[in-house]
Amino acid sequence: MAMAAPVKKTSRKWLVALGVVVVVLIAGTVGAFALRRQGPSYPSEWDGRILPIVHFDEQERGMVFKHPVQVLFMSPKAFDKTVTTSSDSLSAKDKQDIQNQEATMRALGLIDGKVDLFKEENGLNQNGILAYYDDHDKKVRVKGTDLTPDVRVTLAHELTHALQDQYFDLHKEETLPDDSAQAFRSVIEGDAVVVQDAYAAQMSQADQDSYNKAESQGSDQAYSNVPDILVAQDAEPYIVGPAFVGALKDKGGNSAIDDALRNPPASTAALMNLFTYLDQSSSTAPTLPALSLPAGAKRADDGDNTFGALQWYLLLARRLNVHDALTAVDGWHSDTSLAYREPSGLVCIDAEYQGTTAAATSSMKTLLDRWKAVGPSPDTTVTTKGDTVELHACDPGTSVKLTGTDRSSDALEVVAARLELGGVLLKQGLPQTTAQCASAGTIDRLTIDQIVSQDDSAQQADQDAVTQAVAACH
């Protein structure tokens, strides 16, 4: 996952509005998966009200459902209970885990002050989730009973998950290492967003207007006052995922998407760079030896301790130029990390990074030195350790405030823009090496504001940058 949940949750999905350069992609209500204890059961026939959506998904994805899927329309109150967690259910360990994660994120300069991750996650789920597909009991649950335009678009998304599950077994996400699981989930969600966008595009103008209005209101409600890094970490599958899947579809149609669901990107490094994925020779991400726990310290994290290229990118982009951050993580090879609580109670994290080459590792060392220099914690260290670079950082406390504007979501749009353009250039027949060079060169020629803006001057800048980059890469 992009960010480990502070407690085990049932679902993570909400409304996301995306603006991507080169190919404009407006994503709507999106969904993920829930974890349930019930076994699967299948109805003998489809609910007649949703048959048009079923047929649309089948045609759009080139696959036929193997069996019907039950769609449960629930009261809002009952639905919200399935996607939120009561604070009364938290154990002492749960509460400590939440505090540890908050402290670790402060140590890494991702948040500051007193951010209540439990409250933020619950709020995002309650305010933003409209429906979800459960890959355990194989049912779709919907908030409310009316088939409004936004609900129909959401069902197009969630039924795509059901279709994926019948052919590619979505449950395998839980068996993958964290970084690989995040990459797989981004493909899953990206595929569903591409289908939902196609569904929305064929609705009547009145229905599209209603859907867009509901989407905008839902995004405002779900994301109001939420730190942008939390929005970005949780929304990544719906920003980067659709761009990645769209690029694959441009290159090889639905069969290319099917291949990515069977053999997903080995890491978020391959997810972020289309050409890294196309060149990947293994479906398994490389790893570094686990770090040792300091004497007297206690672990403050769970999981397999892989940061992944995407997390390094967001960490760097929070303080530094996004172009430098993206170039650096393009050289990611492997990493490992360990968060721990010292005997004094101070939470710290050690992270080790290895690039694909010595030069790539050195480049990350240079950027981390710059990142450290503009950060608030004087205890942060960046050192070279053999063929790796190691970052050590501790929680500076809740009184320390970060400087600058958090543009983590915009940083993801930069990744999405490069992916989109890579697919477009391949579809236009450019050789892979030229398309790779030109997509990277285009992004380098644009500011982050130009990339995320949709006004006429930004669109012209996009076109000019593409023309210049293609010419320079021939």
C-alpha positions as CSV (number, residue, x, y, z in Angstrom):
1,M,0.0,0.0,0.0
2,A,1.0,3.6,-0.5
3,M,0.7,4.1,3.2
4,A,0.2,1.3,5.7
5,A,-3.2,1.7,7.3
6,P,-3.0,2.7,11.0
7,V,-5.5,-0.1,11.7
8,K,-6.8,-2.9,9.6
9,K,-9.6,-1.4,7.5
10,T,-12.3,-2.6,5.3
11,S,-11.9,-0.4,2.3
12,R,-9.9,2.5,0.9
13,K,-11.6,4.4,-2.0
14,W,-13.2,7.8,-2.6
15,L,-13.7,10.5,-5.1
16,V,-10.7,11.7,-7.0
17,A,-10.6,14.5,-9.7
18,L,-7.6,14.1,-12.0
19,G,-6.2,16.6,-14.5
20,V,-3.5,15.1,-16.7
21,V,-1.5,16.8,-19.4
22,V,-1.3,15.5,-23.0
23,V,-4.4,13.3,-22.7
24,V,-7.0,14.8,-20.4
25,L,-8.3,12.2,-18.0
26,I,-11.2,13.1,-15.6
27,A,-11.6,10.3,-13.1
28,G,-14.7,10.0,-10.9
29,T,-15.9,7.9,-8.1
30,V,-13.4,5.1,-7.5
31,G,-13.3,2.0,-5.5
32,A,-11.0,-0.5,-3.9
33,F,-11.5,-3.8,-2.0
34,A,-12.8,-4.8,1.3
35,L,-11.7,-7.5,3.7
36,R,-14.6,-9.6,5.0
37,R,-15.0,-13.0,6.7
38,Q,-17.9,-14.2,4.6
39,G,-17.5,-16.8,1.9
40,P,-18.5,-16.2,-1.7
41,S,-22.0,-16.8,-3.0
42,Y,-23.4,-16.0,-6.4
43,P,-26.9,-15.2,-7.5
44,S,-28.5,-17.1,-10.3
45,E,-29.1,-14.0,-12.3
46,W,-28.1,-10.3,-12.5
47,D,-30.2,-7.5,-10.9
48,G,-32.0,-6.2,-14.0
49,R,-31.3,-2.6,-13.2
50,I,-27.6,-3.0,-13.6
51,L,-27.6,-5.2,-16.7
52,P,-26.7,-2.3,-19.0
53,I,-23.6,-1.5,-16.9
54,V,-22.7,-5.2,-16.9
55,H,-22.9,-5.4,-20.7
56,F,-20.9,-2.2,-21.1
57,D,-18.1,-3.5,-18.9
58,E,-18.0,-6.7,-20.8
59,Q,-17.7,-5.0,-24.2
60,E,-15.2,-2.4,-22.9
61,R,-12.9,-5.0,-21.4
62,G,-13.4,-7.7,-24.0
63,M,-14.4,-10.3,-21.3
64,V,-17.7,-11.9,-20.3
65,F,-18.6,-12.4,-16.7
66,K,-18.4,-16.1,-15.7
67,H,-21.3,-15.7,-13.3
68,P,-23.5,-12.9,-11.9
69,V,-22.4,-10.8,-9.0
70,Q,-24.7,-9.7,-6.1
71,V,-25.1,-6.0,-5.7
72,L,-26.3,-4.9,-2.3
73,F,-27.9,-1.5,-2.0
74,M,-27.6,-0.4,1.7
75,S,-28.8,2.5,3.8
76,P,-26.1,5.1,4.2
77,K,-25.8,4.4,8.0
78,A,-25.4,0.7,7.5
79,F,-22.9,1.2,4.6
80,D,-20.8,3.6,6.6
81,K,-20.4,1.0,9.4
82,T,-18.7,-1.3,6.8
83,V,-16.1,1.2,5.7
84,T,-15.1,2.9,9.1
85,T,-13.7,1.6,12.3
86,S,-14.9,2.7,15.7
87,S,-12.3,4.1,18.1
88,D,-13.8,1.9,20.8
89,S,-12.6,-1.1,18.9
90,L,-8.9,0.0,19.0
91,S,-6.7,-2.0,21.3
92,A,-3.8,-0.5,23.2
93,K,-1.5,-1.8,20.5
94,D,-3.6,-0.3,17.7
95,K,-3.3,3.1,19.4
96,Q,0.4,2.7,19.8
97,D,0.8,1.7,16.1
98,I,-1.1,4.9,15.1
99,Q,1.1,7.1,17.2
100,N,4.2,5.3,15.8
101,Q,3.1,5.9,12.3
102,E,2.3,9.6,12.9
103,A,5.8,10.0,14.5
104,T,7.5,8.2,11.6
105,M,5.8,10.4,9.1
106,R,6.9,13.5,11.0
107,A,10.4,12.1,11.1
108,L,10.4,11.8,7.3
109,G,9.0,15.4,6.9
110,L,5.7,14.2,5.4
111,I,3.4,15.7,8.0
112,D,3.8,18.1,10.9
113,G,2.0,18.9,14.1
114,K,-0.8,16.7,15.5
115,V,-2.3,14.9,12.6
116,D,-4.8,12.2,13.7
117,L,-4.3,9.5,11.1
118,F,-7.1,7.4,12.4
119,K,-9.6,10.2,12.2
120,E,-8.4,11.3,8.8
121,E,-8.7,7.8,7.3
122,N,-12.2,7.3,8.8
123,G,-13.3,10.6,7.5
124,L,-12.0,9.9,4.0
125,N,-13.8,6.6,3.9
126,Q,-17.1,7.8,5.3
127,N,-17.3,10.9,3.1
128,G,-15.9,9.5,-0.1
129,I,-16.8,5.9,-0.5
130,L,-19.9,5.4,-2.6
131,A,-19.5,1.6,-3.3
132,Y,-16.9,-1.2,-3.2
133,Y,-16.3,-4.7,-4.4
134,D,-15.3,-7.3,-1.8
135,D,-12.9,-9.8,-3.3
136,H,-13.6,-12.2,-0.4
137,D,-17.4,-12.6,-0.5
138,K,-17.6,-11.4,-4.1
139,K,-20.3,-8.9,-3.6
140,V,-20.7,-5.2,-4.5
141,R,-22.0,-2.9,-1.8
142,V,-23.6,0.5,-2.6
143,K,-24.3,3.4,-0.4
144,G,-28.0,4.3,-0.9
145,T,-30.7,2.8,-3.2
146,D,-31.0,5.2,-6.1
147,L,-29.2,4.6,-9.4
148,T,-28.1,8.2,-9.9
149,P,-25.5,9.0,-12.6
150,D,-22.6,8.9,-10.1
151,V,-23.8,5.6,-8.7
152,R,-23.9,4.1,-12.2
153,V,-20.4,5.3,-13.0
154,T,-19.2,3.9,-9.7
155,L,-20.9,0.5,-10.5
156,A,-19.0,0.5,-13.8
157,H,-15.8,0.8,-11.8
158,E,-16.7,-1.8,-9.1
159,L,-18.1,-4.3,-11.6
160,T,-14.8,-4.1,-13.5
161,H,-13.2,-5.3,-10.2
162,A,-15.6,-8.2,-10.2
163,L,-14.7,-9.0,-13.8
164,Q,-11.0,-8.8,-13.0
165,D,-11.4,-11.1,-10.0
166,Q,-13.1,-13.7,-12.0
167,Y,-10.2,-13.9,-14.5
168,F,-7.1,-12.8,-12.5
169,D,-7.7,-13.5,-8.8
170,L,-7.5,-10.1,-7.1
171,H,-7.0,-11.8,-3.7
172,K,-3.3,-12.5,-4.7
173,E,-2.6,-8.8,-3.9
174,E,-2.4,-9.9,-0.2
175,T,0.4,-12.4,-0.9
176,L,2.7,-9.8,-2.5
177,P,5.4,-7.7,-0.8
178,D,4.2,-4.2,0.1
179,D,5.8,-2.4,-2.8
180,S,4.8,-5.0,-5.4
181,A,1.2,-5.1,-3.9
182,Q,1.0,-1.3,-4.3
183,A,2.0,-1.6,-8.0
184,F,-0.5,-4.4,-8.6
185,R,-3.3,-2.5,-6.9
186,S,-2.5,0.5,-9.1
187,V,-3.0,-1.6,-12.2
188,I,-6.3,-3.0,-10.7
189,E,-7.6,0.5,-10.0
190,G,-6.2,2.0,-13.1
191,D,-8.1,-0.5,-15.3
192,A,-11.4,0.2,-13.4
193,V,-10.9,4.0,-13.7
194,V,-10.3,3.7,-17.5
195,V,-13.5,1.7,-17.8
196,Q,-15.6,4.0,-15.7
197,D,-14.4,7.0,-17.7
198,A,-15.5,5.3,-20.9
199,Y,-18.8,4.6,-19.3
200,A,-19.2,8.2,-18.2
201,A,-18.3,9.5,-21.6
202,Q,-21.2,7.7,-23.3
203,M,-23.9,9.0,-20.9
204,S,-26.2,11.9,-21.9
205,Q,-24.9,15.4,-21.3
206,A,-27.4,15.9,-18.5
207,D,-26.2,12.8,-16.7
208,Q,-22.5,13.8,-17.3
209,D,-23.3,17.2,-15.7
210,S,-24.9,15.5,-12.7
211,Y,-22.1,13.1,-12.3
212,N,-19.4,15.8,-12.5
213,K,-21.3,17.9,-10.0
214,A,-21.5,15.0,-7.6
215,E,-17.9,14.1,-8.1
216,S,-16.8,17.7,-7.4
217,Q,-18.9,17.9,-4.2
218,G,-17.7,14.5,-3.1
219,S,-14.0,15.4,-3.6
220,D,-14.5,18.7,-1.6
221,Q,-16.2,16.9,1.2
222,A,-13.7,14.0,1.4
223,Y,-10.5,16.0,1.1
224,S,-11.4,19.2,3.0
225,N,-8.6,20.0,5.4
226,V,-6.8,16.7,4.8
227,P,-3.0,17.0,4.5
228,D,-2.2,16.6,0.8
229,I,0.4,13.9,1.4
230,L,-2.3,11.7,2.9
231,V,-4.5,12.4,-0.1
232,A,-1.7,11.6,-2.5
233,Q,-0.6,8.4,-0.7
234,D,-4.1,7.0,-0.7
235,A,-5.2,8.3,-4.1
236,E,-2.1,7.2,-5.9
237,P,-3.7,4.1,-7.5
238,Y,-6.4,6.4,-9.0
239,I,-3.9,8.9,-10.4
240,V,-0.9,6.9,-11.5
241,G,-2.8,3.7,-12.1
242,P,-5.1,5.0,-14.9
243,A,-2.2,6.7,-16.6
244,F,-0.2,3.5,-16.5
245,V,-3.1,1.4,-17.8
246,G,-4.0,3.9,-20.4
247,A,-0.5,3.8,-21.7
248,L,-0.6,0.1,-21.9
249,K,-3.9,0.2,-23.7
250,D,-2.5,2.7,-26.2
251,K,0.4,0.3,-26.9
252,G,-1.4,-3.1,-26.9
253,G,-5.1,-2.8,-26.2
254,N,-6.9,-4.9,-23.6
255,S,-4.5,-7.8,-24.0
256,A,-1.7,-5.6,-22.7
257,I,-3.9,-4.7,-19.6
258,D,-4.6,-8.4,-19.1
259,D,-0.9,-9.2,-19.2
260,A,-0.3,-6.6,-16.6
261,L,-2.9,-8.1,-14.3
262,R,-1.4,-11.5,-14.8
263,N,2.2,-10.3,-14.3
264,P,2.0,-6.8,-12.7
265,P,4.9,-4.4,-12.3
266,A,7.5,-5.9,-10.0
267,S,7.7,-2.6,-8.1
268,T,6.4,0.9,-8.0
269,A,9.6,1.9,-9.9
270,A,8.2,-0.1,-12.9
271,L,4.7,1.3,-12.3
272,M,6.0,4.9,-12.4
273,N,8.1,4.4,-15.6
274,L,6.3,2.7,-18.5
275,F,9.6,1.8,-20.1
276,T,11.0,0.3,-17.0
277,Y,8.0,-2.0,-16.9
278,L,8.3,-2.9,-20.6
279,D,11.9,-3.8,-20.1
280,Q,11.5,-5.6,-16.7
281,S,12.9,-9.1,-16.9
282,S,11.5,-10.3,-13.5
283,S,8.2,-10.1,-11.8
284,T,10.0,-10.1,-8.4
285,A,11.4,-6.9,-6.9
286,P,15.0,-7.0,-5.6
287,T,15.5,-6.6,-1.9
288,L,18.3,-5.5,0.5
289,P,19.1,-7.3,3.8
290,A,17.0,-6.2,6.7
291,L,18.4,-3.5,8.9
292,S,19.3,-4.3,12.5
293,L,17.3,-3.0,15.4
294,P,19.4,-0.7,17.7
295,A,20.1,-2.0,21.2
296,G,17.2,-1.5,23.5
297,A,14.9,-0.3,20.8
298,K,11.5,-1.8,19.9
299,R,10.1,-2.0,16.4
300,A,7.6,0.7,15.5
301,D,6.4,-0.6,12.1
302,D,4.9,-3.7,10.4
303,G,5.2,-5.0,6.9
304,D,8.2,-6.1,4.9
305,N,10.0,-2.7,5.3
306,T,10.4,-1.9,1.6
307,F,9.9,1.8,0.9
308,G,9.7,1.6,-2.9
309,A,10.5,4.2,-5.5
310,L,7.1,5.9,-5.1
311,Q,7.6,6.6,-1.4
312,W,11.1,8.0,-2.1
313,Y,9.7,10.2,-4.7
314,L,7.0,11.6,-2.5
315,L,9.5,12.1,0.3
316,L,11.9,14.1,-2.0
317,A,9.1,16.0,-3.8
318,R,7.7,17.3,-0.5
319,R,10.8,19.5,-0.2
320,L,12.6,19.5,-3.5
321,N,12.0,20.1,-7.2
322,V,9.8,17.3,-8.6
323,H,11.9,16.9,-11.7
324,D,15.0,16.2,-9.7
325,A,13.0,13.8,-7.5
326,L,11.6,11.9,-10.5
327,T,15.0,11.6,-12.1
328,A,16.5,10.3,-8.9
329,V,13.9,7.5,-8.3
330,D,14.2,6.4,-11.9
331,G,17.5,5.0,-10.7
332,W,15.9,3.0,-7.9
333,H,17.0,-0.7,-7.6
334,S,16.1,-1.7,-4.0
335,D,15.7,-0.5,-0.5
336,T,14.9,-1.4,3.0
337,S,13.7,0.5,6.1
338,L,13.1,0.0,9.8
339,A,11.1,2.3,12.2
340,Y,11.7,1.9,15.9
341,R,11.1,3.4,19.3
342,E,14.2,4.1,21.3
343,P,14.3,3.4,25.1
344,S,13.7,7.1,25.6
345,G,10.5,6.9,23.6
346,L,11.7,8.7,20.6
347,V,10.6,7.2,17.3
348,C,13.2,7.1,14.5
349,I,13.5,5.4,11.1
350,D,16.5,4.1,9.2
351,A,16.2,3.6,5.4
352,E,18.8,2.3,3.0
353,Y,18.7,2.9,-0.7
354,Q,20.5,1.3,-3.6
355,G,20.5,2.6,-7.1
356,T,20.7,0.7,-10.3
357,T,24.3,2.0,-10.7
358,A,26.9,3.7,-8.5
359,A,26.0,7.0,-10.2
360,A,22.3,6.5,-9.4
361,T,23.1,5.8,-5.7
362,S,25.4,8.9,-5.7
363,S,22.6,11.0,-7.2
364,M,20.2,10.0,-4.4
365,K,22.9,10.8,-1.8
366,T,23.2,14.3,-3.3
367,L,19.4,14.8,-3.2
368,L,19.0,13.5,0.3
369,D,21.7,15.9,1.4
370,R,19.7,18.8,-0.1
371,W,16.5,17.4,1.4
372,K,18.1,17.2,4.8
373,A,19.4,20.8,4.5
374,V,15.9,22.3,4.1
375,G,14.3,20.1,6.8
376,P,13.3,20.9,10.3
377,S,15.1,18.1,12.1
378,P,18.8,18.6,13.0
379,D,19.2,14.9,14.0
380,T,18.7,13.7,10.4
381,T,21.8,12.1,8.9
382,V,22.6,10.9,5.4
383,T,25.6,8.6,5.0
384,T,27.2,6.3,2.4
385,K,27.2,2.7,3.4
386,G,29.1,0.5,0.9
387,D,27.1,0.6,-2.3
388,T,24.1,2.1,-0.6
389,V,23.0,5.4,1.0
390,E,21.4,5.4,4.4
391,L,19.0,7.9,5.8
392,H,18.4,8.2,9.6
393,A,15.7,10.5,10.9
394,C,13.8,10.9,14.2
395,D,10.5,12.5,15.1
396,P,11.1,16.3,15.6
397,G,7.9,16.6,17.7
398,T,4.5,18.1,17.2
399,S,5.7,21.7,17.7
400,V,7.9,21.7,14.6
401,K,6.2,23.0,11.4
402,L,7.2,22.3,7.9
403,T,7.9,25.0,5.4
404,G,6.7,25.3,1.8
405,T,3.5,24.1,0.2
406,D,2.6,20.4,0.2
407,R,2.0,19.5,-3.5
408,S,2.2,15.8,-3.2
409,S,-0.9,15.2,-5.4
410,D,0.5,17.4,-8.1
411,A,3.8,15.5,-7.9
412,L,1.8,12.3,-8.8
413,E,0.2,14.2,-11.7
414,V,3.7,14.7,-13.1
415,V,4.3,10.9,-13.0
416,A,0.9,10.4,-14.6
417,A,1.6,12.9,-17.3
418,R,4.8,11.2,-18.3
419,L,3.1,7.8,-18.4
420,E,0.3,9.2,-20.5
421,L,2.6,10.7,-23.0
422,G,4.8,7.6,-23.3
423,G,1.7,5.6,-24.3
424,V,0.6,8.3,-26.8
425,L,4.0,8.4,-28.5
426,L,4.2,4.6,-28.7
427,K,0.7,4.5,-30.2
428,Q,1.8,7.1,-32.8
429,G,4.5,4.7,-33.9
430,L,7.7,6.2,-32.3
431,P,10.4,3.7,-31.5
432,Q,10.4,2.8,-27.8
433,T,13.8,4.5,-27.2
434,T,12.5,7.7,-28.8
435,A,9.2,7.6,-27.0
436,Q,11.1,7.2,-23.7
437,C,13.4,10.0,-24.4
438,A,10.6,12.3,-25.6
439,S,8.2,11.7,-22.8
440,A,10.9,12.4,-20.2
441,G,12.2,15.4,-22.2
442,T,8.7,16.9,-22.4
443,I,8.2,16.7,-18.6
444,D,11.6,18.3,-18.1
445,R,10.5,21.3,-20.2
446,L,7.3,21.9,-18.3
447,T,6.8,23.4,-14.8
448,I,4.6,21.6,-12.3
449,D,2.0,24.3,-12.7
450,Q,1.9,23.8,-16.5
451,I,1.6,20.1,-16.1
452,V,-1.4,20.3,-13.7
453,S,-3.1,23.3,-15.3
454,Q,-5.8,22.9,-17.9
455,D,-5.9,26.4,-19.3
456,D,-5.2,27.3,-22.9
457,S,-1.7,28.6,-22.3
458,A,-0.7,25.4,-20.5
459,Q,-2.1,23.3,-23.2
460,Q,-0.1,25.2,-25.8
461,A,3.0,24.8,-23.6
462,D,2.4,21.1,-23.5
463,Q,2.2,20.9,-27.3
464,D,5.4,23.0,-27.7
465,A,7.3,20.9,-25.2
466,V,6.3,17.6,-26.9
467,T,7.4,19.0,-30.3
468,Q,10.7,20.2,-29.0
469,A,11.4,16.9,-27.1
470,V,10.5,14.7,-30.0
471,A,12.8,16.7,-32.3
472,A,15.7,16.6,-29.7
473,C,15.3,12.8,-29.3
474,H,15.6,11.9,-33.0
